[in-house]
Amino acid sequence: MKRFTTLFFLWLWCLPLQAAELVSHHLQHGTLILNTSEGSVTLTPYGEGAFEVFYEPDDVAQLPSFAIAEDASRSAGTLTTQGDKLVFSHGDLRAVISPSPVQIAYYQGERFLLAEEKGLFVHPTLRGFRFRLSESEKLLGGGQRVLGMDRRGQRLPMYNKAHYGYTTESRQMYYSLPAVFSSHNYILAFDNSASGHLDLGHNEKDVLQFEAVSGRTAYLIAAGQHYADTLSRYVEVTGHQPMVPRWALGNYASRFGYRTEAQTRKVVALFQEQQIPLDAVILDLFWFGSEVKGMMGNLDWDRQAFPEPEQMIEDFSEQGVKTILITEPFVLSTSDKWEEAVNAGALAKNLAGEVKRFDFYFGNTGLIDVFDPVAQDWFWQTYDRLLEQGVGGWWGDLGEPEVHPADTLHRLSDGRVVSADEIHNAYGHQWAKMVFERHRQARPDERPFIMMRSGFVGSQRYGMIPWTGDVSRSWGGLKPQVELSLSMGLLGLGYTHSDLGGFAGGEQFDAELYTRWLQYGVFQPVYRPHAQENIAPEPVFHDARTRDIVREFIRLRYAMLPYNYTLSYLNSQKGIPLMRPLFFAQPQNTALMDNKDSYFWGDAFLVTPVTEPGVDEVNVTLPEGVWFDYFTGKRYEGGKVITQPTSIETLPVLVKAGSFVPMVEPVLTTKDYSPDALILHYYHDPSVQQGQGLMYEDDGSTFDAVAKREYEILSFSAKQHETSLDIVLQREGFAYAGMPEQREITLTVHNWPKRPDSVTLNGQKVAIYDSYQQALAAGQGCWWDNQGLSVRFSWDHHKKTISIR
């Protein structure tokens, strides 16, 4: 009886104190405002298919929105009635509002999406929302977790927290997201930065409950015609990821950490000597101190270890290598900058209004209050000075923050003071915003590079590049990496990547594990081997066989620059991640939502990383269509599970028939990249009547080149006739620095069965040679071999039609 009584009172406590009744409503500039007996509710349409729903109950303090982009485009909704209900429509998204009690259900056209159960609840120590779930509904998202793709049935902590050395299970990690992507094709995100939980049918199997200790009582809902469209509409509200500089798609040298200038120079030299491409070197905390502990917050070069950093940075830059530096938001009381930070008012306060000091692994510390403009001014001085020295990018670490005592106080830009638990999950987000916006002010034409470990809904709009934290250097650490990147990409964080090779632990070098992880890295957004230094993360320090295999895969990464750069462009425009889940191709097959073993790299490639030792084949679930093994050319029919062979020299990678893949000859640094000579691959199959693709190009560095009209798009199409194939190349766009007036094209048509009878270029016959060497000597022409049919020609960017018979 006692247990029943306790549960009964807990049940009462978890309900709203009284149901809200609709009193009145009105439209204001296309936004619907409901006045209820408990306060107001505002439904604001955004973009093409999203609402912000903001409950403002009487006498409940609110925080500003962190999720909604400052430049998000508001739309205008229309209001009709349906019996006693209000129907607020925005495109094909409808909110149906019941007046007594006030509850909202959502539809896309006539298709039901979801509905509030009890809607908003607010109590002295808890606030949030409850929604009713459909019986068969799958829920993906929630941020970085290792729990399987479908998180239905889980209760997820909403508190960004480091998980050192994780492997095949993790409930709480560096980057939580109070948002889900449903199999019913909607995204629901809670615009609340406070500590809390997201209960996805765990406590009550058909109820989604978001609860937090404080924060903004608002949520976003977005829905589209298909899964990719839904994601695009969500990103219209939360913000598009700006394009990264082209060099960011190259290879990085990184470890914990390079201790001296001499060591750093030696590593860069080894990459060059061994002809392994390299575009960036990342310096961990030893750039500002010789010890792990006691130095954090120095925020300036240790001139004994790095006597001439400015010259080092300049020398690297001339070699095409960017220098990226780590910074952390902690200033230790033993650091050189402690007194300066205190006097500047840069550190968060305690309840007595003094600097909040606490101990953690690195020493006794204060925390920079990145929400306070005064603290931002002080913190930015470091970045500004380093920017003038030539530093090419920023790595923000420990930004959960890793330790964030609940009695820490932060000052917002409007002067309000809030506690740590109210804005904990937005700390990394605000830090990235500060760096991004001030970098943009200092260098308006330059694309910032900002790698951060933690953030919030919408952090992608500040150019944030997250990674999956201090993963175990083991097969168990490699296994969940696809799941982690896919889960984040579904909610806008399309550049989520792993420390290649694994970061934490490891007693001896495992060549097979290392090779498999670095092979997978070719098809993830950022290629950055990084680890504790007891085992070198750089390939230059390993045995010849490992080096040779890894070198070829890194060269492949560089050969794919035109294709990968186009993925970056598409992400910046539509929010579509570079790594894409299989269910995007077959939305009716919800079983594919559980697949965390394979993924699409763009539209063309299907990748299945090898995550176990001794593997010479993998099972791959193939979507519909025809697929070719990238390395062997073997043809597979889709719509079934296949067994794909592999070896340590290859990776299970398939290419879809009908795909165009633009490539170049690999270079040692993107500084030497040129789109003048293009290798265009088309994967032909008689069953595919039409194929298409595109390639985006600009100068590789100008911020928002699309808006400035400093770009071009090359489009490719193929049409299969009964006895011939026509391939058409066209160009549209504008001019930009370094744009070629014409290109030398080598078009390779894979799976072409025999020597053609004729090949014409805009109706003119093309000579057919017996070998590539003969065609090369002639300057242009055609040849056929076991790789397929190739045509070499010059393209002046006027429409070209290649007809093969």
GITAZI-V852583 format. One record per residue. N is the residue number from 1. D_CENTER is the distance of its C-alpha to the mean C-alpha in Angstrom with 1 decimal. Layout:
N&D_CENTER  N&D_CENTER
//
This chain:
1&51.2  2&49.6  3&46.3  4&46.5  5&47.4  6&44.5  7&42.0  8&43.8  9&43.4  10&39.7  11&39.2  12&41.1  13&39.0  14&35.7  15&36.9  16&37.1  17&40.4  18&41.4  19&40.0  20&39.2  21&41.5  22&40.8  23&43.3  24&42.3  25&39.5  26&39.0  27&36.7  28&35.7  29&34.1  30&32.5  31&31.2  32&33.1  33&34.5  34&36.2  35&38.8  36&39.5  37&41.9  38&39.2  39&37.5  40&35.3  41&32.3  42&30.5  43&28.5  44&26.6  45&25.3  46&22.2  47&21.0  48&22.2  49&21.9  50&20.9  51&23.1  52&22.9  53&25.7  54&27.1  55&30.0  56&32.2  57&34.9  58&37.9  59&38.0  60&34.4  61&32.6  62&29.2  63&26.2  64&24.4  65&21.2  66&18.0  67&15.8  68&17.4  69&16.6  70&19.8  71&20.2  72&19.3  73&22.1  74&24.7  75&26.7  76&30.1  77&30.9  78&34.3  79&36.5  80&38.9  81&40.8  82&41.2  83&44.2  84&43.6  85&39.8  86&37.8  87&35.3  88&32.7  89&30.9  90&28.1  91&27.8  92&27.7  93&26.4  94&29.4  95&30.0  96&33.4  97&34.9  98&37.8  99&40.1  100&41.8  101&39.8  102&36.8  103&34.1  104&31.5  105&30.5  106&28.0  107&28.5  108&27.0  109&30.3  110&32.4  111&29.7  112&29.4  113&25.9  114&26.7  115&29.2  116&29.7  117&32.1  118&33.6  119&31.0  120&30.8  121&32.5  122&33.4  123&35.4  124&36.2  125&33.6  126&31.1  127&29.6  128&27.2  129&27.3  130&28.4  131&27.6  132&29.4  133&27.6  134&28.9  135&30.3  136&28.1  137&24.8  138&21.7  139&19.0  140&15.5  141&12.9  142&14.2  143&11.3  144&11.7  145&15.0  146&16.8  147&19.1  148&18.5  149&16.3  150&18.9  151&19.4  152&22.6  153&25.3  154&23.3  155&23.9  156&20.8  157&21.3  158&19.4  159&19.7  160&17.1  161&18.9  162&18.7  163&19.6  164&21.0  165&21.6  166&20.2  167&20.7  168&20.9  169&21.1  170&19.5  171&20.0  172&18.7  173&16.1  174&14.3  175&11.9  176&13.7  177&12.9  178&16.2  179&15.1  180&15.7  181&15.3  182&18.8  183&20.6  184&22.7  185&20.0  186&19.1  187&16.5  188&18.3  189&16.8  190&19.2  191&19.3  192&20.8  193&19.8  194&22.7  195&23.2  196&23.8  197&23.1  198&21.6  199&24.2  200&23.4  201&26.9  202&27.8  203&30.8  204&31.7  205&30.4  206&30.2  207&28.9  208&25.4  209&26.0  210&23.9  211&26.0  212&25.6  213&28.3  214&28.0  215&25.6  216&25.1  217&26.4  218&24.1  219&21.6  220&19.7  221&20.2  222&18.8  223&20.1  224&20.4  225&22.4  226&20.0  227&16.7  228&14.6  229&16.9  230&16.4  231&12.6  232&13.6  233&16.2  234&14.2  235&12.0  236&15.4  237&16.3  238&13.5  239&12.5  240&10.8  241&8.4  242&11.2  243&11.4  244&11.3  245&14.8  246&15.7  247&16.6  248&13.1  249&12.9  250&16.1  251&17.4  252&17.6  253&20.6  254&19.9  255&21.8  256&23.2  257&24.8  258&26.9  259&30.0  260&31.9  261&31.8  262&33.9  263&31.6  264&28.6  265&30.6  266&31.8  267&28.4  268&27.4  269&30.9  270&30.5  271&27.4  272&29.5  273&32.6  274&31.0  275&29.4  276&25.8  277&23.4  278&21.8  279&20.0  280&19.4  281&21.0  282&19.7  283&22.4  284&22.3  285&24.8  286&27.9  287&27.6  288&29.2  289&31.4  290&33.1  291&32.6  292&29.7  293&31.5  294&33.2  295&31.4  296&28.2  297&28.5  298&30.6  299&27.9  300&30.0  301&30.9  302&33.2  303&35.7  304&37.5  305&34.6  306&33.1  307&36.3  308&35.0  309&31.2  310&31.5  311&33.2  312&30.8  313&27.9  314&30.0  315&31.0  316&27.5  317&26.5  318&29.5  319&28.4  320&24.9  321&23.2  322&21.2  323&21.8  324&19.1  325&20.6  326&19.7  327&20.8  328&21.3  329&22.6  330&25.7  331&29.1  332&31.6  333&35.2  334&36.2  335&34.0  336&35.4  337&33.6  338&34.7  339&37.6  340&35.9  341&33.0  342&35.6  343&37.8  344&35.0  345&34.0  346&30.5  347&30.3  348&29.8  349&33.2  350&35.0  351&37.2  352&40.0  353&38.2  354&38.1  355&35.2  356&33.5  357&34.0  358&32.9  359&32.7  360&29.7  361&29.2  362&29.3  363&32.4  364&33.7  365&31.3  366&30.4  367&27.0  368&26.1  369&25.9  370&22.9  371&23.9  372&27.3  373&27.7  374&30.4  375&28.2  376&25.5  377&28.3  378&29.4  379&26.0  380&25.0  381&28.2  382&26.8  383&23.8  384&26.1  385&28.6  386&26.1  387&24.7  388&28.3  389&28.7  390&26.1  391&23.0  392&20.1  393&17.1  394&16.5  395&15.4  396&15.8  397&16.9  398&18.5  399&17.0  400&17.3  401&20.1  402&21.3  403&24.7  404&25.3  405&28.9  406&29.5  407&32.3  408&30.2  409&30.5  410&28.2  411&29.4  412&27.4  413&27.9  414&30.5  415&32.5  416&31.9  417&31.7  418&29.4  419&29.1  420&26.3  421&25.8  422&25.4  423&22.3  424&21.0  425&17.6  426&17.2  427&18.3  428&15.1  429&14.0  430&17.4  431&17.4  432&14.3  433&16.1  434&19.2  435&18.0  436&16.2  437&19.2  438&21.8  439&20.4  440&20.5  441&24.1  442&25.1  443&23.6  444&23.0  445&22.6  446&20.1  447&16.3  448&15.3  449&13.2  450&12.1  451&10.8  452&11.2  453&11.8  454&12.1  455&11.7  456&12.4  457&11.8  458&10.9  459&9.8  460&7.3  461&10.7  462&11.8  463&9.5  464&8.0  465&6.4  466&6.8  467&8.7  468&10.8  469&13.9  470&17.4  471&17.5  472&21.0  473&22.1  474&23.5  475&23.1  476&22.3  477&19.3  478&18.0  479&18.6  480&15.9  481&12.9  482&12.2  483&12.7  484&10.3  485&7.2  486&8.6  487&9.6  488&6.4  489&5.1  490&8.6  491&8.5  492&6.3  493&3.2  494&2.1  495&2.7  496&4.1  497&7.6  498&11.2  499&14.3  500&15.9  501&19.4  502&18.9  503&19.7  504&22.4  505&26.0  506&27.5  507&31.2  508&31.4  509&29.4  510&28.4  511&28.2  512&27.1  513&24.2  514&23.1  515&23.5  516&21.7  517&18.6  518&18.6  519&19.2  520&16.2  521&14.2  522&15.3  523&13.1  524&9.8  525&7.5  526&9.5  527&13.1  528&14.5  529&17.4  530&18.2  531&20.9  532&24.0  533&26.7  534&29.2  535&27.7  536&26.5  537&22.8  538&23.7  539&25.2  540&28.1  541&29.8  542&30.0  543&32.6  544&33.3  545&32.2  546&28.8  547&28.4  548&29.5  549&27.1  550&24.1  551&25.3  552&25.4  553&21.9  554&20.6  555&22.9  556&21.4  557&18.0  558&19.8  559&21.8  560&18.8  561&17.7  562&18.9  563&17.0  564&13.6  565&14.2  566&14.9  567&11.6  568&10.1  569&13.0  570&12.5  571&8.9  572&10.7  573&13.6  574&12.8  575&9.2  576&9.3  577&6.4  578&7.6  579&8.5  580&10.7  581&13.2  582&16.8  583&18.0  584&16.5  585&19.4  586&22.1  587&21.5  588&25.0  589&24.4  590&22.9  591&23.7  592&20.7  593&18.4  594&19.6  595&18.7  596&16.4  597&18.1  598&17.1  599&14.3  600&14.2  601&12.8  602&13.2  603&16.5  604&18.8  605&17.9  606&18.1  607&17.3  608&18.9  609&18.5  610&21.8  611&21.6  612&25.4  613&28.1  614&30.8  615&29.0  616&30.5  617&29.2  618&26.5  619&26.6  620&24.2  621&24.1  622&24.3  623&23.6  624&26.5  625&27.4  626&28.5  627&26.4  628&27.3  629&26.7  630&25.0  631&27.3  632&30.5  633&30.5  634&31.7  635&31.5  636&30.4  637&31.0  638&28.1  639&28.4  640&29.2  641&28.3  642&29.2  643&29.8  644&28.2  645&29.9  646&28.1  647&29.3  648&28.1  649&28.0  650&25.8  651&22.8  652&22.8  653&21.2  654&22.5  655&22.5  656&23.4  657&26.8  658&26.6  659&23.6  660&23.7  661&21.8  662&22.5  663&22.8  664&24.8  665&26.9  666&24.8  667&25.5  668&25.5  669&23.2  670&21.4  671&24.2  672&26.4  673&24.1  674&26.1  675&25.6  676&29.4  677&29.8  678&27.6  679&27.6  680&26.9  681&26.7  682&27.7  683&27.9  684&31.1  685&32.7  686&35.7  687&34.3  688&31.5  689&33.4  690&30.6  691&27.5  692&25.2  693&22.4  694&21.3  695&20.4  696&19.1  697&20.7  698&21.3  699&22.4  700&19.0  701&19.1  702&20.4  703&18.4  704&18.1  705&20.2  706&20.1  707&21.8  708&24.2  709&25.0  710&24.5  711&22.9  712&24.1  713&23.1  714&24.9  715&25.4  716&26.9  717&28.8  718&31.1  719&33.9  720&36.0  721&39.8  722&42.5  723&43.4  724&40.9  725&37.3  726&36.3  727&33.2  728&32.6  729&30.7  730&30.2  731&28.8  732&27.9  733&26.6  734&28.0  735&28.8  736&26.9  737&28.0  738&28.6  739&28.4  740&30.7  741&33.7  742&33.7  743&31.9  744&33.3  745&31.9  746&32.3  747&31.6  748&31.5  749&32.2  750&31.5  751&33.8  752&36.6  753&39.7  754&42.4  755&43.7  756&43.5  757&46.8  758&45.5  759&42.5  760&42.7  761&40.6  762&41.3  763&44.5  764&45.6  765&46.2  766&44.1  767&45.9  768&45.1  769&45.4  770&45.7  771&42.9  772&40.0  773&42.2  774&44.8  775&42.2  776&40.8  777&44.3  778&45.0  779&41.9  780&40.8  781&41.7  782&40.6  783&40.8  784&40.1  785&39.5  786&37.8  787&34.4  788&35.2  789&36.6  790&35.6  791&36.6  792&36.6  793&37.2  794&36.6  795&34.6  796&35.6  797&32.9  798&35.5  799&35.0  800&35.7  801&36.7  802&37.2  803&39.5  804&40.1  805&43.1
//
